[in-house]
Amino acid sequence: MGYQVTFGVLQAGHYGVPQTRRRLIILAAAPGFVLPNYPEPAHVFSKRGCQLAVQVAEHKYNNGCNWIMSAPYRTITVRDAMSDLPNIKNGCNRKEMPYDSEPMSCFQRQMRGSGDTSEILRDHICKEMAPLVEARMSYIPLAPGSDWRDLPNMVCRLSDGTYTNKLRYPYRSKKQAKNEPNRGVCQCATGKGGCDSSDRQFNTIIPWCLPHTADRHNHWSGLYGRLEWNGFFSTTVTNPEPMGKQGRVLHPDQHRVVSVRECARSQGFPDRYQFSGNILDKHRQVGNAVPPPLGAALGREIKKALIASFNKF
């Protein structure tokens, strides 16, 4: 058919969102038209999130951008994105509320916009977690980098009046030193047999499944983790769960998961943008979207290519 096609991986954080999100973007142009370029980064971003080459067989392909490790503007942080939003509690379902502070960053001013509706905050709602999960969140320290590995092994009373169990470590792990206390929660830790279902423990502050398989999964780093004010979001997904693949979904200093509006800001959606359905529907709409700032950057390059194409005729 004669179409021109190119592909490349872009990092959304380069285009002004407080989130690491690498996505493969395919661009095409009809015969005789100019093929668009990929947009140059506008913001610097973590080197770890900027590995953008695509490996096909023995060949590596880059997106053709001249600037990857440098850009005019700094990284947008979690603080830039959401430090102006009101405090809410686990399970907050108040769909509209007033802002309780002025914008504290350029990003926040862009998100809030102006007009008659700019004083009303919508969709600053968060999922209600079960009493056990709520207790776990409350015991995660507020220090940067905290996650499930900082949970205390203790008995406590939950909000529903029931009590938790203390996690038992009845087995010695084959990887631990002789003078260390037991670290195994299942007989498989000894290396002398498979898993025994009777070893499984329930209703514990430290989830039994995490130390059970930690050695095989990088110690489940980031699960029940808090966002860092001076860091950025992990890739925003369709259902923020403390034990989900997104990893750090707890608010930096509130004992809850991130709200719909906080996730929307991580994607670059202005506050005037409203989502439909129940809270899970809203999280799904946010998590499945292309970040609007990334879409805008691509749109500008397509516009340039169209102008160049029409100037040829």
JOKA-V938791 format. One line per field, one symbol per residue. ss: DSSP state (2 for helix, 1 for strand, 0 for the rest). psi: psi as a letter, one per 20 degrees, with the letter a starting at -180 (. if undefined). A space follows every 50 residues. Layout:
BEGIN
ss=???
psi=???
END
This chain:
BEGIN
ss=00011111111222200010011111111000000000000010002220 00011100111000000000001000022222000000000000011100 00000222222200000001110000000022222222200000000222 00000010000010100000100000000000010022220000002220 00010002222222220222000001000000100000000000000001 00000010022222222000000000002222222222000222222222 2222222222220
psi=ijqpqqqqpqohhijkqlqpnpqpppqqqrpiqppqrqqqphqqrphhjk njqppocjqppriiqhogjqrhqrpprgghhjiiqqprrpjpkohqqqqj rqqjrgghhghhbrahjiippqkmqqqpqqhghggghhipqiqpiqahij qqnrprprijirqrqppqniqpqiiqrhjqrqipiqihhijjraqphiip qrlqgophhghgjhhilkklpiqkqqqphjbrqropainophkrihdojq qhjqmrrqrghghghhijpqhipqqqaahhgghggghiqpphhghggghh hggghgghghhh.
END
